Amino acid sequence: MKEPIMQDHILAASIRNGDIPSFTRVYETYHAYLFRFALRFLKSTEHAEEAVHDVFLKLWENREADPTTLRHE
């Protein structure tokens, strides 16, 4: 996992405001780590890629939500 350049809470606040470069930075920082994590459990490259894609899609779609009220669906 890459070392975060900005503190995560600052990036999260920027993403909530629709800042695409902040979202890109989070993607670049965490994508490989999340992919390896998913692959360890799913045992399928295709399924791991899809799961990680879904994580980042949900992050973007729910960027304006209060993180304390989000529920796993």
Summary of the structure (lengths in Angstrom):
residues: 73
radius of gyration: 12.9
end to end distance: 26.4
largest distance: 35.6
contacts: 153
relative contact order: 0.13
helix: 67%
strand: 0%
